[in-house]
Amino acid sequence: MEIERDGKTGEIMLGQKQYILNMLKTYGMEDCKPTNVPLDAGHQVACLSNCKRADCKAYQSIIGALMYLSLVARPDITHSVVKLAQMNKDPHVEHMTAAKNILRYLKFSINLKLLFRASGTSLEAYADADWGGNKVDRKSFSGFVFYLGGCTIAWQSKKQTIVALSSTEAEYVSISNAAREAVYLNRILRELEFDRAVSVKLNVDNQGAMKLASNAVVNGRSKHIDIKYHHIRDLVQKGEVLLEYCPTNDMLADVLTKNLSRTKFENFVKRLNLM
């Protein structure tokens, strides 16, 4: 891990260029052709007919190395890595090709670093879901990203454990997961006596999910939702989480729920403070 600090402004840059170079050398990708996105828009891990099995240990090795990188300093590859990690037990040739495509993207973006600079803003988050994003089991992907002082400090991309019956339900599960992280981060800030440990603003792009989180009325469309997801209502009532509507085009967590086109992807990468 490389850490650079500007002595005048106090800005900190966090990167892992040498780690990426070592990865490319280890997996024989030093001379590979770079690409500008981790995976193509709409990429699916569904197996094609008559596909061939790949070396399981080699595949797991690449995914493990990519997972570490995505958790430390590269939220831009997190969703792609999580998607491919589903095939760890039974990888096929096309999955290995996709994993190497992420390595090709890392060669293209090897100089990207996570920027931390003071901006004076409080803790806020973006939460989103891609309803039925997995074409095999029709489960949705959830994603969230947290900012503190305008800097990216926490992020997650994860396939939901349930099959959501509507986009509202998928979004509701997503904001419930983000709310748990919000409580955890806010508690740390309070222990540190951070003066901005107040209500966490949670940006959501589904008004149905927002109303469901604010209204405890049970109806036919929501009565099947597991009680563990309804804790978001309690957090909203207590004022620990403040839900705000965010237009879909500005939903930063979109990059953590699906693979995007180059233009949208590059825009969100900049907003993640990867410079």
C-alpha positions as CSV (number, residue, x, y, z in Angstrom):
1,M,0.0,0.0,0.0
2,E,1.3,3.4,-1.0
3,I,0.3,6.5,1.0
4,E,1.1,10.0,-0.1
5,R,0.4,13.2,1.9
6,D,0.5,16.8,0.8
7,G,2.2,18.7,3.6
8,K,0.5,22.0,2.7
9,T,-3.1,20.9,2.2
10,G,-3.1,17.7,4.3
11,E,-4.6,15.7,1.4
12,I,-3.9,12.0,1.5
13,M,-3.8,9.6,-1.5
14,L,-4.1,5.9,-1.0
15,G,-3.0,3.6,-3.8
16,Q,-1.7,0.1,-4.5
17,K,0.2,0.4,-7.7
18,Q,3.0,-2.1,-6.7
19,Y,0.4,-4.6,-5.6
20,I,-1.3,-4.4,-9.0
21,L,2.1,-4.8,-10.8
22,N,2.8,-7.9,-8.7
23,M,-0.6,-9.3,-9.6
24,L,-0.1,-8.8,-13.3
25,K,3.3,-10.4,-13.1
26,T,2.0,-13.4,-11.1
27,Y,-0.8,-14.2,-13.5
28,G,1.2,-13.5,-16.7
29,M,-0.7,-10.4,-17.6
30,E,2.2,-7.9,-17.7
31,D,1.8,-7.4,-21.5
32,C,-1.9,-7.7,-21.7
33,K,-4.0,-5.2,-23.6
34,P,-5.6,-2.6,-21.2
35,T,-9.4,-2.1,-21.2
36,N,-11.4,0.8,-19.8
37,V,-14.1,-1.0,-17.8
38,P,-13.8,-4.1,-15.4
39,L,-16.7,-5.9,-17.1
40,D,-19.0,-5.0,-20.0
41,A,-22.3,-3.4,-19.2
42,G,-24.9,-6.0,-18.3
43,H,-22.3,-8.8,-17.8
44,Q,-23.8,-12.0,-16.5
45,V,-22.1,-15.0,-14.9
46,A,-24.7,-17.4,-16.3
47,C,-22.9,-20.4,-17.9
48,L,-23.1,-20.8,-21.6
49,S,-23.9,-24.2,-23.2
50,N,-21.0,-26.7,-23.6
51,C,-18.7,-24.5,-21.5
52,K,-15.4,-25.8,-20.3
53,R,-14.2,-26.0,-16.6
54,A,-11.3,-23.7,-15.6
55,D,-8.6,-24.4,-13.0
56,C,-10.4,-23.9,-9.7
57,K,-7.3,-23.1,-7.6
58,A,-6.0,-20.6,-10.2
59,Y,-9.4,-18.9,-10.4
60,Q,-9.8,-18.7,-6.6
61,S,-6.3,-17.2,-6.4
62,I,-7.1,-14.4,-8.8
63,I,-10.5,-13.7,-7.2
64,G,-8.9,-13.6,-3.7
65,A,-6.2,-11.2,-4.8
66,L,-8.8,-9.0,-6.5
67,M,-11.1,-9.1,-3.5
68,Y,-8.4,-7.8,-1.2
69,L,-7.7,-4.9,-3.6
70,S,-11.4,-4.0,-3.9
71,L,-11.8,-3.9,-0.1
72,V,-8.8,-1.7,0.6
73,A,-8.7,1.0,-2.1
74,R,-10.6,0.1,-5.3
75,P,-14.4,0.3,-4.9
76,D,-14.6,0.6,-8.7
77,I,-13.9,-3.1,-9.1
78,T,-15.9,-4.3,-6.1
79,H,-19.1,-5.3,-7.9
80,S,-17.4,-7.1,-10.7
81,V,-15.3,-9.1,-8.2
82,V,-18.3,-10.0,-6.1
83,K,-20.2,-11.1,-9.1
84,L,-17.3,-13.4,-10.3
85,A,-16.7,-14.7,-6.7
86,Q,-20.1,-16.5,-7.0
87,M,-18.3,-19.0,-9.3
88,N,-15.4,-19.9,-6.9
89,K,-16.5,-23.5,-6.5
90,D,-17.1,-24.2,-10.2
91,P,-15.4,-21.7,-12.5
92,H,-15.7,-22.0,-16.2
93,V,-13.4,-20.7,-19.0
94,E,-15.6,-17.6,-19.5
95,H,-15.4,-16.7,-15.8
96,M,-11.6,-16.9,-15.9
97,T,-11.7,-14.7,-19.0
98,A,-13.8,-12.2,-17.1
99,A,-11.4,-12.3,-14.1
100,K,-8.5,-11.5,-16.4
101,N,-10.5,-8.7,-18.0
102,I,-10.6,-7.0,-14.5
103,L,-6.8,-7.4,-14.5
104,R,-6.7,-5.7,-17.9
105,Y,-8.7,-2.9,-16.5
106,L,-6.4,-2.6,-13.5
107,K,-3.5,-2.2,-15.9
108,F,-5.4,0.6,-17.6
109,S,-6.2,2.3,-14.3
110,I,-3.1,1.4,-12.3
111,N,-2.4,5.0,-11.2
112,L,-5.9,5.5,-9.7
113,K,-5.7,6.4,-6.0
114,L,-8.3,7.1,-3.3
115,L,-8.3,10.7,-2.4
116,F,-9.0,12.0,1.2
117,R,-9.4,15.7,1.7
118,A,-11.2,17.9,4.2
119,S,-14.5,19.3,3.1
120,G,-16.4,19.7,6.4
121,T,-19.4,17.6,5.4
122,S,-21.1,15.1,7.7
123,L,-21.5,11.3,7.3
124,E,-23.8,10.5,4.4
125,A,-24.5,7.4,2.3
126,Y,-26.0,6.2,-1.0
127,A,-27.8,2.9,-1.2
128,D,-29.2,1.2,-4.3
129,A,-30.3,-2.2,-5.7
130,D,-30.4,-3.8,-9.1
131,W,-33.7,-5.7,-9.0
132,G,-33.4,-9.3,-10.3
133,G,-29.9,-8.5,-11.5
134,N,-28.9,-12.2,-11.5
135,K,-30.5,-13.8,-14.5
136,V,-30.1,-17.3,-13.1
137,D,-31.7,-17.2,-9.6
138,R,-33.3,-13.7,-10.1
139,K,-31.8,-12.4,-6.9
140,S,-30.9,-8.7,-6.7
141,F,-27.6,-7.0,-5.9
142,S,-27.4,-4.4,-3.1
143,G,-24.8,-1.7,-2.9
144,F,-23.9,1.2,-0.6
145,V,-21.1,3.8,-0.3
146,F,-20.5,6.1,2.7
147,Y,-18.9,9.5,2.6
148,L,-17.3,11.4,5.5
149,G,-16.0,14.9,4.9
150,G,-16.7,14.3,1.2
151,C,-14.4,11.2,1.1
152,T,-15.3,7.6,0.4
153,I,-14.7,5.6,3.6
154,A,-16.9,2.5,3.3
155,W,-18.6,0.6,0.5
156,Q,-20.2,-2.8,-0.2
157,S,-21.6,-4.8,-3.1
158,K,-23.6,-8.0,-2.2
159,K,-26.1,-10.3,-3.7
160,Q,-29.3,-10.4,-1.6
161,T,-30.3,-13.7,0.0
162,I,-33.9,-13.4,-1.0
163,V,-35.8,-13.1,-4.3
164,A,-37.4,-9.7,-4.1
165,L,-40.9,-9.5,-5.6
166,S,-40.6,-5.9,-6.6
167,S,-38.0,-3.1,-7.1
168,T,-39.4,-1.5,-4.0
169,E,-38.6,-4.6,-1.9
170,A,-35.1,-4.9,-3.4
171,E,-34.4,-1.2,-2.6
172,Y,-35.9,-1.6,0.9
173,V,-33.5,-4.5,1.7
174,S,-30.7,-2.5,0.3
175,I,-31.3,0.6,2.5
176,S,-31.8,-1.7,5.5
177,N,-28.3,-3.1,5.0
178,A,-26.9,0.4,4.6
179,A,-28.7,1.6,7.8
180,R,-26.9,-1.1,9.8
181,E,-23.6,0.2,8.5
182,A,-24.7,3.8,9.3
183,V,-25.4,2.9,12.9
184,Y,-22.0,1.2,13.2
185,L,-20.0,4.1,11.7
186,N,-22.0,6.7,13.7
187,R,-21.2,4.9,16.9
188,I,-17.5,4.9,16.1
189,L,-17.7,8.7,15.5
190,R,-19.4,9.2,18.9
191,E,-16.8,7.2,20.7
192,L,-14.2,9.4,19.0
193,E,-16.2,12.5,20.2
194,F,-16.5,13.6,16.6
195,D,-18.6,16.7,16.6
196,R,-20.5,15.7,13.5
197,A,-21.9,12.4,14.7
198,V,-25.5,13.2,14.0
199,S,-28.3,11.8,11.8
200,V,-26.9,10.0,8.8
201,K,-28.3,11.2,5.5
202,L,-29.1,8.1,3.4
203,N,-29.8,8.9,-0.3
204,V,-32.3,6.6,-2.0
205,D,-33.7,6.6,-5.5
206,N,-36.9,4.6,-4.9
207,Q,-39.7,6.6,-3.3
208,G,-41.7,3.4,-2.6
209,A,-39.0,2.1,-0.4
210,M,-38.7,5.4,1.4
211,K,-42.5,5.4,2.2
212,L,-42.3,1.8,3.3
213,A,-39.4,2.7,5.7
214,S,-41.4,5.6,7.1
215,N,-44.8,4.0,7.3
216,A,-45.4,0.9,9.6
217,V,-48.7,0.0,7.9
218,V,-48.7,-3.6,6.7
219,N,-50.3,-4.3,3.3
220,G,-50.4,-7.1,0.8
221,R,-47.3,-6.0,-1.0
222,S,-45.1,-5.9,2.1
223,K,-46.5,-8.3,4.6
224,H,-44.1,-11.1,3.4
225,I,-40.9,-9.1,4.1
226,D,-38.8,-10.5,6.9
227,I,-39.0,-8.6,10.1
228,K,-35.2,-8.2,10.2
229,Y,-35.4,-5.6,7.4
230,H,-38.0,-3.5,9.2
231,H,-35.5,-2.2,11.7
232,I,-34.9,0.7,9.3
233,R,-38.3,2.1,10.4
234,D,-37.1,2.3,14.0
235,L,-33.9,4.1,13.0
236,V,-35.9,6.6,10.9
237,Q,-38.3,7.2,13.8
238,K,-35.4,7.7,16.3
239,G,-33.8,10.2,13.9
240,E,-30.6,8.1,13.5
241,V,-31.1,7.8,9.7
242,L,-32.6,10.5,7.5
243,L,-33.9,9.3,4.1
244,E,-33.6,11.6,1.2
245,Y,-34.6,11.1,-2.4
246,C,-31.8,11.0,-5.0
247,P,-32.4,11.0,-8.7
248,T,-31.4,7.7,-10.4
249,N,-28.7,9.5,-12.6
250,D,-27.0,10.8,-9.4
251,M,-27.2,7.5,-7.5
252,L,-23.5,6.8,-6.8
253,A,-24.2,3.3,-5.4
254,D,-25.3,2.3,-9.0
255,V,-21.7,1.4,-9.7
256,L,-21.8,-1.1,-6.8
257,T,-25.0,-2.9,-8.1
258,K,-24.4,-3.4,-11.8
259,N,-21.8,-3.2,-14.6
260,L,-22.2,0.1,-16.4
261,S,-21.3,1.6,-19.8
262,R,-17.9,3.3,-20.1
263,T,-19.3,6.9,-19.8
264,K,-21.4,6.3,-16.7
265,F,-18.7,4.2,-15.1
266,E,-16.0,6.8,-15.5
267,N,-18.3,9.5,-14.1
268,F,-19.0,7.4,-11.0
269,V,-15.3,6.5,-10.6
270,K,-14.5,10.2,-10.3
271,R,-17.3,10.7,-7.8
272,L,-15.8,7.9,-5.7
273,N,-12.8,10.2,-5.3
274,L,-10.6,7.8,-7.3
275,M,-8.1,10.2,-8.9
